[in-house]
Amino acid sequence: MGAITAVLTGLLGSGDHVIAQTCLYGGTYAVLADLAARWGVDVTYVSGTDPEEVRAALRPETRLLYLETLANPTTRVADIPALAAVAAGAGVPVAVDNTFASPLLCRPLDHGADIVVHSATKYLAGHADVLGGIAVFKDAELYGRVRRHAVEQGAATDPFAAWLTLRGMQTLSLRMERQCASAAELAARLEAHPAVEAVRHPALASHPDREIAARLLPGGEAA
């Protein structure tokens, strides 16, 4: 949340407009709601799969498009390349929360994003012993603006937590491969069980964003 809050408060101010994906992590919703209530930041929510929605929502005061690769907790998959192309045409930076995918399954900067946010607590560290967040920037100017706010808010990882995260990342590829395989197997079995009403997993043919996942997360849509 320190990384998410730093990005949002660093790039948004009173009277600004942000376009955000409808399916978002609850903490992100809370920050956007607080910015709307206290700073007058206007938020337009879009599905995350239709570029024309983003195009229609753009305004002169739009300052950010905020997406999640795999939405928490609905697993909806944003069409990052298509949406980022629309935002880029209007000069609007794109931030993507890539926590659920990790850099092993998707690298949003390669698909048009300007900022990528990760919860290091989850896949990156991977050993249930770290609380941390990371924001990665394509542009030095955006980085400078956000870093200043992060420093002011005290959103800094302590050295030991940083070391534990780096330690965990040494096994990220092995862990993600096994976790993806296990999750896909579990999803398939649950979907076939008569007591289960529905399963939401991008590897399943029943998932509404199956095609986007297969295109955006090649070999990793089973995340």
N, C-alpha and C positions, 0 to 999 in steps of 0.2 A: 504493500500500500504506500510505502514511502516513495517508491519509484513511480507508481501511477500518479500519486498526488503531485509530485514534483513536476511531472510532464504536464499535467492539466493546469496547475497553477502557474507554471512557468510560461505557458504559451497562451493562456486565456486571461482576459481582463473584462472589466465591466462593459457591457454592451456588445461583447463578442458573441459569435454564433459557432456552435460545434455540431457536426453531424456524427451520430453514433449508432452503432449496431444495436438492434433491439435486444438481442440475447447477449447479455454482458454479465461478468462477475458482479456479485452483489455489492462489493466494496466500491467498484467503479461507479455503479448506479448512485451510491450514496454520495460520493464526491461530486458527481455531476449535479445531483439534486441540491447539494449545499451551495455549489457555485451559482446555480440558478436562483436560489432563495436569497443569498447574501450579496452576490455580485451582479446579479442581473444578466448572467450568461444564459443565452437561449439555446436549447438543445432540440434538435430534430432527430427522431429515431427512424432508422431504415432497416430493411430486412437483412441486408448484408449480401444479397445474391443478385440484386438488380441494379446495374449501373445507371439506368434511367431514373431510379429513385434518388440517387445521389445527385445526378445532374439537376433534377427538379428542385432539390432542397438547397442547392448552392445559393448563396447571397454574397453581396459585396463585403459583408462583415464576417463571413465564414473564415474561421482561423484554423480549423482542425477537423480531420476525419478520423474517427477512432473505431477500430475493429478488433475482433479476436479471431485468430486462425481457426481454432476449435472452441466454440463458446462454452463457458462454464455456467451451468451444468448441462445444457441441452445438447451439446455436441454439434450444433449447427456449424457449417463450414462457410466462412466468408470467401467470396470470389475476389481475393485480394488484387490480382492483376487487373481485372476489369474495373473495379472500383477505384483503385489507385490511379489508373489512367485518366479517369474523369477528374479526380481531384487535382492531379498534376496539371491538367489543361487549364485549371482555374488558379493555379499557384497555391493550392492548399496542401499543407503537409499532412502526411498519413502516419498515424501511430497504430501499431498492431501489438496486442497482447498475445505472445506466442508460447505461453506457459504450457498448455496441454500438448503442443506439438514438439517442442524443444527444437534446437537447431539441427538435430539429427533428421527430423521429418520434414521440416520446412524452414526456409531462410527468407523471411518476408522482405528483407532489403533487396533480394534478387528479384522480387516481384513488384517493386515499385514503392515499398514502404520507406519512410524517412526515419522512423523511430520504432524500435522493437523493445517491448517490455517482457521480462521473465520474472516469475517467482522462483528464486533460487531454492526456496524451501522444498520444492517438489522434485522434479526430475533432475535438475542440474546437480544439486547436492546429493539427493537420493538416499540418505541414511537416517532421516528423521531426527537430525540433530542440529539443524540450522534454520534460522529465520532470516530471510534476506530477499532482496529484490534487485534487479539489474535493468538499466535502461541503456540501449545501444543506439548510436546516432550515425546517420550517413553524412550529416552536414555539421561542420564545426560551429557555425553560428547558432544553430538550434541547440547544440550541446551546451554552448556557453550560457545561453539564456536559462536552460533548465537546471544546469549545475548550480547556478547562483541560488536558485530557490531551494534546491536540495540541501545546500549548505546551510541556508537560513533556517530550514525546518529541522535540521539535525538528522536528516535521513542518510546516515553514513553507516556502513557495515564495519563492525569491529574486526581487527586483524585476524583473530582466531576463527571467526565465522567465515571470513574470506578464504583462509587457508583450508577450512573444512569443505568449502564449496569447490575449490580447485582440486582437492583430493577426490571428491565425489565425481567430478567431471572426467577423471581418468577412466572410469568404468561406465560412462554414460552410454556409449555405443552398445556395450554388452547388455546392460540393463534394459535399454529401450527395445532392443531386438526381442528379448524374452518377454517383456511386459506387453509388447504389441501382440505377440503370438498368443500369449495367455488370454489377453482381453478379447481377441477375435474368437478364440475357441469358446470362451465363456459366453460371449454375446450370441454366437450361433446356437449353442445348446439351450440358452434361456429362451431365445426366440421360438425354438421348436417345442418348448415345454407347454403343455396345455393350461397350466396354472398362471402363466405369464401373459399379461395383456399386450405389452409392447416393450420393445428394446430399442434404444437409440444408440446406434454405433455406426460410424461412417463406412465400415467395411461391409455392412449388410445391404442387400439390394433394396430393402424397405426404407432405407434412410433417404430423406428428401434431398440431401446434398451429396449423394453417392458419386455423381459424375464430377462435381467440383472437387471432392476429396481425392478421387482417382487422378485427377489432373494436377492438383496442387501438392499432393502428398504422395508422389509415386513410390510405391512399395511400402508406404507408411500409413495408408488410410486406415489401417487396423490399430491405430494408436489407442 
